[in-house]
């Protein structure tokens, strides 16, 4: 059992809606305390990016003579967008390992016996884990990326003042694009998170290995045995389908990053006018996936209730 378990244990049983909410908050705090990599890893990446900007070589002098203010604003938003991506990539990796380990580890070290002795239901416990992965970490990393973008913007403006220019409206528009894509990504990939949580509750040994092998082996077995590709097509669709609906491949998106023609640079916020966020957020497959994620999380809670052994 975790050495800090007793310190984190609630002192009384929750009762009613307020008690349930209090228990949920406590459970979320427990997850962040026991799985510190969820917030330490993004902080480390943010610190490394700041150090790289401070001491790294920035070669943008060739742009200084050809850029007008709109293009300098565009460069600042592109920097803002680009430096947020490493944080989200690291967060996705940490969340994936967290979901695979969260229910399996408590059986392995037998700490589940202690947690199940507390007046907290299995459904609420599993919900807290899914809430951390799908809400707390993504929004936390978004806030960290937003604060970091202000630091990055200040450093870039100090180091290459003739190549960038601050614009509050465009900064906010870029942050809105980031927030919308984060929310859309969380909703679209929710069933993958639910599946990882289900694997963590269900698989008795090496859930990480199973989570890697099943998506690889299943399409091969289907093709060899049935000469069909339904599983591989579904996997490809579940990875990129919503981004095609959103039309990320829109020509304006590439223009925004076209440093080969600096006069054509546009702020990242231009995608708000070109990409179909309304269609993406009302996509039926998006919400069917969310429903599937909820059902898999519920199944994980039911399995947790009856499986205590390592």
TAURUR-V156747 format. One record per residue. N is the residue number from 1. RES is the residue in one letter. PHI is phi in degrees with one decimal (999 if undefined). PSI is psi in whole degrees, 0 to 359 (NA if undefined). Layout:
<<N	RES	PHI	PSI> <N	RES	PHI	PSI>>
//
This chain:
<<1	X	999	143> <2	X	-58.6	137> <3	X	-63.9	336> <4	X	-94.7	6> <5	X	-61.3	314> <6	X	-62.9	325> <7	X	-68.3	330> <8	X	-90.2	352> <9	X	-67.8	141> <10	X	-70.0	150> <11	X	-87.8	346> <12	X	-149.6	160> <13	X	-74.4	136> <14	X	-71.9	144> <15	X	-136.6	135> <16	X	75.4	184> <17	X	-64.1	317> <18	X	-63.5	321> <19	X	-66.1	321> <20	X	-64.1	317> <21	X	-64.5	319> <22	X	-62.8	318> <23	X	-65.4	321> <24	X	-64.4	318> <25	X	-61.7	317> <26	X	-61.9	318> <27	X	-65.1	321> <28	X	-63.4	317> <29	X	-61.3	321> <30	X	-61.0	315> <31	X	-62.9	318> <32	X	-69.6	331> <33	X	-75.1	318> <34	X	-79.2	334> <35	X	-120.0	71> <36	X	-69.3	340> <37	X	-61.4	337> <38	X	-60.6	328> <39	X	-114.9	338> <40	X	-72.3	318> <41	X	-59.7	311> <42	X	-61.7	324> <43	X	-63.2	319> <44	X	-64.7	317> <45	X	-61.9	317> <46	X	-60.6	317> <47	X	-63.9	319> <48	X	-64.9	321> <49	X	-64.2	319> <50	X	-62.7	316> <51	X	-62.1	317> <52	X	-61.6	320> <53	X	-68.3	326> <54	X	-72.9	319> <55	X	-109.6	348> <56	X	-75.9	163> <57	X	-87.7	126> <58	X	-113.4	116> <59	X	-108.9	93> <60	X	-134.2	15> <61	X	-62.6	329> <62	X	-66.4	343> <63	X	-87.3	342> <64	X	-62.4	328> <65	X	-88.2	350> <66	X	-114.3	356> <67	X	-97.3	137> <68	X	-97.1	174> <69	X	-58.3	318> <70	X	-57.3	322> <71	X	-71.5	326> <72	X	-68.4	324> <73	X	-64.6	319> <74	X	-60.6	318> <75	X	-62.3	320> <76	X	-63.3	320> <77	X	-70.1	327> <78	X	-66.8	319> <79	X	-62.4	317> <80	X	-58.5	316> <81	X	-69.2	313> <82	X	-64.7	320> <83	X	-77.3	351> <84	X	-83.8	335> <85	X	-63.2	317> <86	X	-57.8	324> <87	X	-63.4	317> <88	X	-70.8	325> <89	X	-63.2	313> <90	X	-62.9	320> <91	X	-62.9	319> <92	X	-61.8	316> <93	X	-62.7	314> <94	X	-62.9	319> <95	X	-65.8	319> <96	X	-61.0	313> <97	X	-67.3	326> <98	X	-63.9	314> <99	X	-64.5	321> <100	X	-69.7	332> <101	X	-98.4	339> <102	X	-61.9	316> <103	X	-90.9	330> <104	X	-69.4	318> <105	X	-65.6	323> <106	X	-71.1	337> <107	X	-78.7	321> <108	X	-64.3	317> <109	X	-94.6	7> <110	X	67.1	10> <111	X	-68.2	345> <112	X	-60.1	330> <113	X	-63.5	323> <114	X	-71.1	313> <115	X	-65.6	325> <116	X	-75.0	346> <117	X	-79.3	348> <118	X	-84.5	156> <119	X	-79.6	56> <120	X	-132.4	131> <121	X	-72.4	159> <122	X	-63.2	321> <123	X	-61.6	318> <124	X	-69.2	323> <125	X	-64.1	313> <126	X	-67.3	323> <127	X	-61.1	323> <128	X	-65.5	323> <129	X	-67.2	317> <130	X	-68.1	324> <131	X	-63.9	319> <132	X	-61.5	315> <133	X	-71.6	323> <134	X	-97.3	341> <135	X	-125.9	303> <136	X	-63.4	309> <137	X	-67.2	311> <138	X	-58.0	314> <139	X	-70.0	324> <140	X	-63.0	317> <141	X	-67.5	324> <142	X	-61.9	315> <143	X	-62.5	318> <144	X	-62.5	318> <145	X	-65.1	324> <146	X	-66.6	315> <147	X	-64.4	319> <148	X	-63.1	324> <149	X	-63.3	327> <150	X	-65.8	319> <151	X	-65.7	315> <152	X	-60.6	317> <153	X	-62.0	318> <154	X	-64.1	318> <155	X	-65.6	315> <156	X	-64.4	319> <157	X	-64.6	326> <158	X	-73.4	323> <159	X	-85.4	324> <160	X	-133.3	66> <161	X	-61.6	332> <162	X	-81.2	351> <163	X	-103.5	348> <164	X	-135.0	162> <165	X	-152.1	134> <166	X	-77.8	140> <167	X	-146.0	113> <168	X	-62.3	319> <169	X	-63.3	315> <170	X	-69.0	328> <171	X	-63.3	316> <172	X	-66.2	321> <173	X	-64.5	320> <174	X	-66.3	320> <175	X	-63.4	323> <176	X	-65.6	319> <177	X	-60.1	315> <178	X	-60.2	314> <179	X	-63.4	316> <180	X	-63.9	319> <181	X	-70.1	326> <182	X	-64.5	312> <183	X	-62.0	316> <184	X	-63.4	317> <185	X	-63.8	318> <186	X	-61.3	315> <187	X	-65.8	317> <188	X	-68.7	320> <189	X	-93.2	7> <190	X	-55.9	318> <191	X	-63.9	331> <192	X	-66.7	317> <193	X	-62.0	319> <194	X	-62.7	321> <195	X	-65.4	319> <196	X	-63.6	320> <197	X	-65.3	321> <198	X	-65.9	319> <199	X	-60.2	319> <200	X	-63.1	324> <201	X	-82.0	329> <202	X	-93.6	312> <203	X	-72.0	130> <204	X	-79.8	329> <205	X	-138.3	139> <206	X	50.1	61> <207	X	-62.6	330> <208	X	-62.8	317> <209	X	-62.2	316> <210	X	-63.5	320> <211	X	-64.9	332> <212	X	-83.2	317> <213	X	-74.3	320> <214	X	-57.7	311> <215	X	-66.0	338> <216	X	-87.3	315> <217	X	-77.0	321> <218	X	-56.5	313> <219	X	-63.6	326> <220	X	-67.1	314> <221	X	-61.5	318> <222	X	-61.9	315> <223	X	-67.7	317> <224	X	-66.8	318> <225	X	-82.6	323> <226	X	-118.0	349> <227	X	58.7	37> <228	X	-123.8	166> <229	X	-131.2	33> <230	X	-62.3	317> <231	X	-67.2	314> <232	X	-64.7	322> <233	X	-64.7	319> <234	X	-64.8	318> <235	X	-63.1	317> <236	X	-63.8	319> <237	X	-65.5	321> <238	X	-70.9	341> <239	X	-84.1	317> <240	X	-124.5	359> <241	X	-58.6	316> <242	X	-69.3	332> <243	X	-73.6	332> <244	X	-71.9	322> <245	X	-62.3	319> <246	X	-71.3	339> <247	X	67.5	52> <248	X	-63.3	334> <249	X	-77.5	11> <250	X	-56.3	141> <251	X	-55.0	323> <252	X	-63.7	332> <253	X	-65.3	321> <254	X	-73.8	326> <255	X	-61.4	323> <256	X	-61.3	332> <257	X	-106.2	11> <258	X	-82.1	83> <259	X	-72.8	345> <260	X	-68.1	338> <261	X	-129.8	78> <262	X	-57.6	333> <263	X	-68.5	343> <264	X	-95.5	1> <265	X	-60.7	138> <266	X	-130.3	152> <267	X	-63.2	152> <268	X	-58.2	328> <269	X	-59.9	348> <270	X	-63.7	335> <271	X	-66.9	340> <272	X	-62.3	332> <273	X	-89.9	345> <274	X	-112.7	331> <275	X	-91.9	147> <276	X	-94.5	76> <277	X	-65.8	324> <278	X	-60.8	316> <279	X	-65.8	321> <280	X	-65.3	315> <281	X	-74.3	346> <282	X	-105.8	11> <283	X	-65.4	130> <284	X	-62.9	319> <285	X	-63.8	329> <286	X	-60.0	311> <287	X	-79.3	334> <288	X	-64.8	323> <289	X	-65.9	320> <290	X	-62.2	317> <291	X	-61.4	318> <292	X	-62.3	321> <293	X	-63.0	318> <294	X	-62.4	317> <295	X	-65.4	320> <296	X	-68.5	323> <297	X	-64.2	321> <298	X	-65.4	320> <299	X	-62.9	321> <300	X	-62.1	322> <301	X	-66.4	320> <302	X	-65.7	319> <303	X	-64.8	319> <304	X	-60.3	325> <305	X	-62.9	324> <306	X	-108.5	1> <307	X	-122.7	114> <308	X	-117.7	343> <309	X	-77.4	158> <310	X	-77.9	NA>>
//
